[in-house]
């Protein structure tokens, strides 16, 4: 299972939000490149980079940060936030992203994301599935859609997507443990999907439980910054 630390960006700084709420923001480091280099020094291979400014502006804002990290580390970076057009994707790839994450647009404009899968290739497009109570969350997590998580993933699998970041928004940034039952069920129903767990990963026991289920990856954010999981503890996974 891949360990994927997260860096969330506001004003070029490394922050974390609780439940995606901009009013509940903690700034952890003013230099995201230094954070990324620290991850790399501990053996981390992948990075989940989220442009929160971009998500609000609906266009990439923190591309210079992506560019610095891509230039000064060998991390495989997946970048998300504000990616709404083919041009935005080209900018992200040109700045050094290996993959992009299609988040809310995957719910709002499935045709656009299906086109991206065809144009750029499924290995470059990760579909983000934000959920609460097994239903897809929309509008910056403020609303629930009618669509179930399983139905949403199934439709994108059929369209050619292979990799999905599944974020339990009720747990994100709260250090309360991941949605193990949901992930277990998804693994049984959709064995072909490469599922990356996000939200609530708090302890090494959580990491072990996700690996046991057969998750493809685990995104770890606040737990690293708050020290409930240390990079040394993750050594055996890296």
N, C-alpha and C positions, 0 to 999 in steps of 0.2 A: 504494500500500500504506500502510495506517495504521500509524503508530508509536505504541505504547501503553506508556508507562513503567508500572512496577509499584511499588506501595507495599504491603509486607507489615507487618501490625500485631501487635505483642505489647505488652501493657500500655500501649497508646496510643502506642507508639514505632515508628519506622520501622526494620525489621530485615530480614535475609535469612537463610534457612536453606540448608544444602547437602543436596540430595536429600530435602528435606522433613523433615530430622532436627532436632528441637528441641534436641538436645545440640550441634548444630553451628550455632550462632546468632551472627550479627554484628549489633550495633546501629549504625546509621548516623546516625540523627538523632532527637532527642527530640521534634521538632515536625513531624509529618507535613504539617500545613497549610503550613508554610514550604517544605517540599519540593515540594508540589503547586503552590504559587504560583511557585516557581522554574521548574518545568516549563512552566507557562502563559506565563510571561514569555518563554520561548524559542520559543513558537509551538505547543506541544503542545496538542492538542484533546481527547485521551482519556486516561483513567487506569484502570488495573486495580488495584482496592483489595481486598486479601485480609485477612480477619479471622482470623488464626491462633488467637487465643484462642477465637473463636467456633467454629472447626473442632473444637477440643478439647472445648468445652462443649456442642457440638451445638445452639447457639442464638447469635444475633448478640450480641456483647459490645461491639464498638467502634463502635456506631451514632453516638455523639456526635462521633467523629472524622469519620465520613462526613458528618454534618450540617454540621460546620464547613467542610469542604472544599467541599461543595455550596453553602453560603451565601456563601463568600468567594472562590470561583473560578467560572468558567463552563465548567469541564471536564465532559465527558460521562463519568460515572463508572460502571463496572461493578463490582459488589460481590459478593464471595463469601466463604464460610466460615461454617458453622453454620446454613445455611438449610435447614430440615427441614420447614417447615410453611407453609401459606397465610398464616398470621398473621405469620410471620417475613418473608415476602416483602413483605407490606403495610408492615411496619415499615421495611424497607430502602427501599422506594419513597417512603414518607412522609419518610424522613430525607434523601432527595435522590438516591438511585441512579436512573440512567436505565435501566440494565439490571442483571440479576443473573446470576451464574454458578452453575449447578447442577453441583456436582462429584460427590462420591462417591454422593450420593443418586440421580444419574442412572444409576448402575450398580445400586444396591441396590433402588430403587423406581421403575422406569420408568413405572409407571402414574401415580404422583404427578407426575412431571415432564411426562408427556404431558398431564395435566390442567392443569398450569401453562401449557403452550403454548396450550391452548385458552382458558383463563380470562384470562390476562394478555397473550397475543399473542406470536408467535414473535420479533418485533422486540425484546421485552423480556427474553427468556430465552436466555442463551448456555449451551450444553451443554459442560461440561468433560470432556475425554477425556485422562486421564493414562495414559501407556503406557510400556512397556519391552519391547524386542524385539518390537514390533508386537502385543503383547497388552496388554489393559487391566489397569492396576494398581489394587488395592483395599486397604482397611484402612490408610489413611495410607501407601500405597505399599509396605507390607511384604509384600504377597502379589500373585501374578499370577492373574488370572482366566483361564478357558478362552477367553474371547471375544477375537476379534481386533479390532484397532482399526478396520479397514475394515468389519467386520460391525456393530460398535457404531454407527459414524457412519451407516451405511446405514439401520439401523433407525430412528434418530432423524430422518433426512431424510424417510423415509416417513411418520413421525408428524407432520411439519410443521416441525421445527426447521430453521433456516437457517444458524446461526452456531455455530462450534465452536472452543474453545481446545484445541489439541492440545499437551500438555506431555510431553516426553520426560524422564521422571523420572531416568533414568540420567545425564542431562546437567545437570539443574537446579542452578543455583548453582555450577557447576564451571568455567565459562568455557572450554568445550572445543569450541564450535561446535554449531550446530543439526543436527537429523536431516534433512538435505537429501534423502537418497534416499527416506526414508519420505514426506516431504511431496510430493516429485515424483510418486511413485506414487499417492498419494491424489488429487492434482490431476487425474491422468489418469483414474482410476477413478470419482471422484465430482466431476465438474466443477461441479455445481450447488451444492456446499457452500462456504460462506464460511469458509475455514480460517485461523485465527490461530495462528501458530507461537509456542511458548513453551518455554523451556529451552535454555540453551547459547549464545544469541545473544551474541557476544563482540566482534566487530569490524564496521566499516562494510562490509567485504567480505561478511560474513554477511548483513547487511541487503540488500545488492545481490543476493546469490544468492537470497534468499527472494523478493524482488520479481520476479526473472527467472522463477522457477517459477510465479508468479501467485498467491502467498499474499495473502489479504485483509488481514492485519495481522501485526505482529510485536510481541510483548511483550518489553520489555527491562528487566531489573532490575539484577542485580549489575554488569553491564558499565558502566552509568551511574555507579553508586556507587563502583566501583573505578577508573573513568576509562579503561577500555579502549575505550569509545565516549563521546565528549563530546556535550553538547547542541548545541554549535556545529557539529559534524560532521553532525548530523542535520538541520540547517537546511533543506537542499534537499528533505527529505522532508516537511517540516511545512507 
